């Protein structure tokens, strides 16, 4: 695996951790909007 691929994976995990925090803080309607964004 090249260094460029590793950066992409690291960035992906960083994004997922951020979304996890947002999801945990959100109410039901906000959670639905977050999940709808994943479908696209």
Residue pairs with C-beta under 8 A, 6 or more apart in sequence:
19 34
22 34
23 31
23 34
26 34
